[in-house]
Amino acid sequence: MRGSGIAVFLLSAGAFCACAGLGSREPAAIWREIEVSAPSETVLFKLTLLAVEGQGYPVAGGTDRGAGTIASGWRTSLQPFQGAGVRLRAVVEIAPSGERRFKVRARVQQQTNEALVAPLDPTRAEWKWAEDDPIRAQVLLQHVRSALEGTTGG
C-alpha cells in the first residue's frame, strides 16, 4: 500500500511539472506570405516598416534593412483578468523573388499574462507563450500590399 502511495505522489508531481511548463517555450511559427511588386527593396522595406508601426507595433532596434527583417517590440494590452492580457510582436521578412518582385512573410507572436495577482501591473506580469496569431499577420501583410498600390501596380 505504501508503494502505491508513493507512485500516486510521483505521478501527481509529474503532472504538476508538466502543467507548470506549459507556455514556457515558444510555439512553432505560423507564417503568412504574399508576393508583391515594388519599385525597389528599399521602398518596400520603408512601406513595410510604416505598416508595422501603423498597426501599433513599436518599432525597436530589431530592424535590419540589409537582411530584410523587421522584428517589432511588444504591443501590450493588459486586462484585469488572468490570461486575458496579451502582448504581440510582429516579425517580417522580405526576400527578392524576381525583377521588382518580392516575397514578404510575416508572423505575429503572442504571449498571455497569467498573473493572478495584479494582472494590470506590467512589472508583475507573468508572460506565457501562446500560439502565433495568423489573422493579425495576414492583416499586416494586407496593409503592406495596400501601401504599395500605385507604386508599380501593387
C-alpha positions in Angstrom: 0.0 0.0 0.0 2.8 2.3 0.9 4.5 1.8 -2.6 1.3 2.7 -4.4 1.0 6.0 -2.4 4.5 6.9 -3.5 3.6 6.1 -7.1 0.5 8.3 -6.9 2.6 11.2 -5.4 5.2 10.9 -8.2 2.5 10.9 -10.9 0.9 13.9 -9.3 4.2 15.7 -9.1 4.9 14.9 -12.7 1.6 16.2 -13.8 2.1 19.4 -11.9 5.6 19.9 -13.5 4.1 19.3 -17.0 1.4 21.8 -16.4 3.8 24.4 -15.0 5.9 24.0 -18.1 3.1 24.9 -20.5 3.7 28.2 -22.3 7.4 28.3 -21.2 8.6 27.6 -24.7 7.9 29.5 -27.9 5.5 27.5 -30.1 6.2 26.8 -33.8 6.0 29.8 -36.1 2.9 30.3 -38.2 3.9 32.4 -41.2 1.7 34.1 -43.7 3.2 35.1 -47.1 2.4 37.3 -50.1 4.3 38.2 -53.2 4.3 41.8 -54.3 5.8 44.2 -56.9 7.7 47.2 -55.6 9.9 49.8 -57.2 12.8 48.7 -55.0 13.6 46.7 -51.9 14.3 50.0 -50.1 10.8 51.3 -50.9 9.2 48.0 -49.9 11.2 48.0 -46.6 10.2 51.5 -45.7 6.5 50.9 -46.5 6.5 47.7 -44.6 8.1 49.5 -41.6 5.3 52.1 -41.8 2.7 49.3 -42.0 4.1 47.6 -38.8 4.1 51.0 -37.0 0.6 51.7 -38.3 -0.7 48.5 -36.8 0.5 49.7 -33.4 3.7 47.6 -33.1 6.5 49.6 -31.6 9.5 49.5 -33.9 12.5 48.9 -31.8 16.1 48.2 -32.8 15.0 44.9 -34.3 15.2 46.1 -37.9 17.9 45.1 -40.4 17.4 46.6 -43.8 20.3 44.7 -45.3 18.8 41.3 -44.2 15.3 42.5 -45.0 14.0 41.8 -41.5 11.8 43.7 -39.1 11.1 42.5 -35.5 8.9 44.9 -33.6 8.8 45.5 -29.9 5.9 44.1 -27.9 2.5 45.7 -28.2 1.0 45.2 -24.8 -2.7 45.1 -23.8 -3.2 44.4 -20.1 -6.6 43.2 -18.8 -8.0 42.8 -15.3 -8.3 39.0 -15.6 -5.7 36.3 -15.5 -5.0 35.1 -19.1 -6.9 37.9 -20.7 -3.9 40.3 -21.1 -1.8 39.8 -24.2 1.3 41.1 -25.9 2.0 40.8 -29.5 5.2 41.2 -31.6 5.4 41.4 -35.4 8.2 39.7 -37.3 8.5 40.4 -41.1 11.0 39.0 -43.6 11.4 40.4 -47.2 13.2 38.5 -49.9 13.6 39.2 -53.7 11.8 36.7 -55.9 12.4 38.3 -59.4 12.8 41.6 -61.0 10.9 44.1 -58.8 9.1 41.1 -57.2 9.4 40.3 -53.5 8.1 37.7 -51.1 7.0 39.2 -47.8 6.3 36.9 -45.0 5.0 37.8 -41.5 4.2 36.2 -38.2 2.7 37.8 -35.1 4.0 36.2 -31.9 1.7 36.2 -28.9 2.0 35.8 -25.2 -0.7 35.9 -22.5 -0.4 37.4 -19.0 -1.0 34.6 -16.5 -0.5 36.8 -13.4 -3.3 36.1 -10.9 -2.3 39.0 -8.5 -2.3 42.5 -10.1 -2.7 41.5 -13.7 -2.8 45.2 -14.7 0.7 45.8 -13.2 3.2 45.4 -16.1 6.0 44.9 -13.6 4.2 41.8 -12.2 3.2 40.3 -15.5 3.8 36.6 -16.0 4.1 36.1 -19.7 3.5 32.7 -21.2 3.8 31.8 -24.9 0.6 31.3 -26.9 0.2 30.2 -30.5 1.0 32.8 -33.2 -1.9 34.9 -34.5 -2.0 34.2 -38.2 -5.0 36.6 -38.7 -3.1 39.6 -37.4 -0.2 38.5 -39.6 -2.4 38.4 -42.7 -3.9 41.9 -41.8 -0.4 43.3 -41.5 0.5 41.9 -45.0 -2.7 43.4 -46.4 -1.5 46.8 -45.1 1.8 46.3 -46.9 0.0 45.3 -50.1 -2.3 48.4 -49.8 0.7 50.7 -49.2 2.3 49.5 -52.4 -0.8 50.3 -54.6 0.1 53.0 -57.1 3.8 52.5 -56.7 4.1 49.8 -59.5 0.6 48.4 -59.9 0.9 46.6 -56.4 
